[in-house]
Amino acid sequence: MSIGELTSKEAVENAVREHDERGRDNFLDTHGFGRSTQYYVWYEKKLYDAKAIAGVAYGYQFPDRGTLSN
């Protein structure tokens, strides 16, 4: 399991959509991530916690492997 395997734009968009639907704190708590202090994803004029988005997107791309942990 490696973040380098994450190649699906759709998976990242699904993670961003989930983030927007749940809200930041609920999304982070649900998936076991903390707030980012340094790295963010800039998508459609909003900032998202990069590790959390990448970890959850990995789970969308590889549902049999699940979300990457923090």
LINJOQUI-V427316 format. One line per field, one symbol per residue. psi: psi as a letter, one per 20 degrees, with the letter a starting at -180 (. if undefined). A space follows every 10 residues. Layout:
psi: ???
This chain:
psi: pqhiioiohg gghggggggh ghqggggggh jkqrqqigpq poplkqqqog ggggghhghg hmhhhrqqr.
